[in-house]
Amino acid sequence: MSPKQLEEQYDAVIVGAGAAGLSVALGLLRSPAYEEIAQQGVQPRILVISKLQPLRSHTGSAEGGIAASLGNVEHDDWHWHLFDTIKGSDWLADQDMVEILASQAPATVIGLEHDGVAFSRTQDGHIAQRLFGGHTAEFGKQPVHRTAYAADRIGHQILHSLWQQCVKAGVQFAEEWYVTDLVVETGDDGERRSRGVVVLDTHSGKVHAVRSRNVLLATGGAGRLFHTTSNSWDLTGDGMSLALEAGLQLEDVEFVQFHPTGLAHTGILLSEAARGEGGRLLNADGEHFMDRYAPGHGDLAARDVVSRSIMAEVDAGRGVADPKDPDGPKDCVWLDLRALGHDVLEGRLPEVCETVRDYAGLDPATDLIPIRPTAHYTMGGIPIMADGNVYEWVDGARRTVDGLFAAGECSCVSVHGANRLGANSLLDACLFGTRAGQAVASRIAAAYAEALGEGLDPTECDDDSPAVDEAAAARSEDIASLLAGAAVSDGDDGQAADMDDDNPYRVMADLGAVMERYAAVRCDHDGLTEALREVSGTLSDRAGALHAHSDTAAYNQEVTAILEARHLVRLAKAVLTASDGREESRGSLYRRDFPQRDDERFLAHSMIDADSMLSWQPVVITAFPPKARAY
């Protein structure tokens, strides 16, 4: 659906309608500050913009679960969850933020239950919990059942439940609208302020200027930087790239998590729940090799450890070929689920079973399954504080951007550090999304109170800046030129111009191949330099020269794809530059030329802008000083 009429100015615009964006909307509407406004008979103007119909958001693909120390299966303690998250992050997470995550996790999960999430249950009716990689009891002594789940379809449950609650609350959605610009102004005092966004209505092809006192980005990750990824096609790093283009920084973008168990040569994720239920990884010799790399944790070690271990087996010649291509490269290992039996597999892992049957033609109850690491999660992103407010790192201090917020995978509150602990992503999105919504509600309430105190109508537009209109006009011209290129390439002589031979899908595919070759799981300076040369040169030039092959504005999917390709190329430069600047190995980033962690130089967050200016922000250490991350 689309708004019948755009408001002159909104109180809040939320970009993205996955778990984070929907949690922001509900956190805002349910906050005491919002209820106080409503009691005064004033209706704040809120709009959620999504480039997809919300139920198609990537949240729906999350399978494994959501972590919380509920203690429903065995005794648990949120302090243990705190430790596991910090250790999993390779000590790069800000520990004050992780404390919020771990301590508020049980209330977050119970809140989701009240919103209608149909969790799997224990025999006595409590929310069921399963083992998951990296989650332990007593500060790392043994695995613990901490991950709440709904078979292996937890993301589907959460997404549908939150969306239904938003519909019930009357949230206004602009579906299949694509945000092309984030408008941020810099005042004479150097302070930055968000003014709104520019959006493309893909149904009509029209560009709209959307002014808003508050903007929140919840656009998801950037897995499409890589050829092999579990991410859906829409995760093209839009929010992160918009922030860069607006002159803001990104934090820790060199850390991209590869999930160990991507179905061979499809990238489709086979949930970590498969190993949590007892699945085992085997090499070509039939050896259960993870006990050599992570004694005591084995297959349930943290994801970066398991991914590197798989690649080490492949490099040592103990990999296997995909049965669909038996003469192809031996770049996989086996996932063995046979011991679980048909009934357990169908009851607890139905999504895994269906995926393996449909895409590999195998039966997990009787066949070994070929897997290899797949790009899965972006740990870094737009830097935010505990309430979701975006900030810049300037002269050794944080400076907030007035009216700009972020939540979910596009953001970095730094609870994941260098490597996200499994089952913490949905928790991050829902918990910090809710907090951001509450913070936005408080800002709206304060602005309304100030206006009413001065005898003014709080719903009247108070933004006299032309910045959003100017940005919309410039974007309209840009899109008109993309569409005009179709006519140029279809000239009267019937000869297609050279530039007509390229398209955004080919550019994105070639970018993914470059990133896969030089920056996936392992990297070094020479490879990163070559990747950056290709991205900054040929690929950047190609992205800039793209045009649409149809001059019809309405429903022209290629226009959106061109903008997505530009976003990915811009973001790739930042990822490669930050990766090269961090001369150490930590978490998901493994440097062949710097194989050791270096706390003296790099116990810090990388902060990078669109000009590739790299600075470093200290990590917040509170309860757990850094130590060797041994398994």
Secondary structure as GFF3:
##gff-version 3
##sequence-region A 1 631
A	DSSP	beta_strand	12	15	.	.	.	ID=ss1
A	DSSP	alpha_helix	19	30	.	.	.	ID=ss2
A	DSSP	alpha_helix	32	39	.	.	.	ID=ss3
A	DSSP	beta_strand	46	50	.	.	.	ID=ss4
A	DSSP	three_ten_helix	54	56	.	.	.	ID=ss5
A	DSSP	three_ten_helix	58	61	.	.	.	ID=ss6
A	DSSP	beta_strand	66	67	.	.	.	ID=ss7
A	DSSP	alpha_helix	78	88	.	.	.	ID=ss8
A	DSSP	alpha_helix	95	114	.	.	.	ID=ss9
A	DSSP	beta_strand	129	130	.	.	.	ID=ss10
A	DSSP	beta_strand	136	137	.	.	.	ID=ss11
A	DSSP	beta_strand	142	143	.	.	.	ID=ss12
A	DSSP	beta_strand	147	148	.	.	.	ID=ss13
A	DSSP	alpha_helix	154	168	.	.	.	ID=ss14
A	DSSP	beta_strand	173	175	.	.	.	ID=ss15
A	DSSP	beta_strand	177	186	.	.	.	ID=ss16
A	DSSP	beta_strand	192	201	.	.	.	ID=ss17
A	DSSP	beta_strand	206	211	.	.	.	ID=ss18
A	DSSP	beta_strand	215	217	.	.	.	ID=ss19
A	DSSP	three_ten_helix	223	225	.	.	.	ID=ss20
A	DSSP	alpha_helix	238	245	.	.	.	ID=ss21
A	DSSP	beta_strand	250	251	.	.	.	ID=ss22
A	DSSP	beta_strand	256	263	.	.	.	ID=ss23
A	DSSP	alpha_helix	273	276	.	.	.	ID=ss24
A	DSSP	beta_strand	280	282	.	.	.	ID=ss25
A	DSSP	alpha_helix	290	293	.	.	.	ID=ss26
A	DSSP	three_ten_helix	298	300	.	.	.	ID=ss27
A	DSSP	alpha_helix	303	315	.	.	.	ID=ss28
A	DSSP	beta_strand	333	336	.	.	.	ID=ss29
A	DSSP	three_ten_helix	338	340	.	.	.	ID=ss30
A	DSSP	alpha_helix	341	348	.	.	.	ID=ss31
A	DSSP	alpha_helix	350	360	.	.	.	ID=ss32
A	DSSP	beta_strand	369	378	.	.	.	ID=ss33
A	DSSP	beta_strand	382	383	.	.	.	ID=ss34
A	DSSP	beta_strand	389	394	.	.	.	ID=ss35
A	DSSP	beta_strand	397	406	.	.	.	ID=ss36
A	DSSP	three_ten_helix	408	410	.	.	.	ID=ss37
A	DSSP	beta_strand	411	412	.	.	.	ID=ss38
A	DSSP	alpha_helix	425	453	.	.	.	ID=ss39
A	DSSP	alpha_helix	467	489	.	.	.	ID=ss40
A	DSSP	three_ten_helix	498	501	.	.	.	ID=ss41
A	DSSP	alpha_helix	504	519	.	.	.	ID=ss42
A	DSSP	alpha_helix	525	534	.	.	.	ID=ss43
A	DSSP	pi_helix	535	539	.	.	.	ID=ss44
A	DSSP	alpha_helix	540	545	.	.	.	ID=ss45
A	DSSP	alpha_helix	557	581	.	.	.	ID=ss46
A	DSSP	alpha_helix	599	602	.	.	.	ID=ss47
A	DSSP	beta_strand	604	608	.	.	.	ID=ss48
A	DSSP	beta_strand	614	618	.	.	.	ID=ss49
###
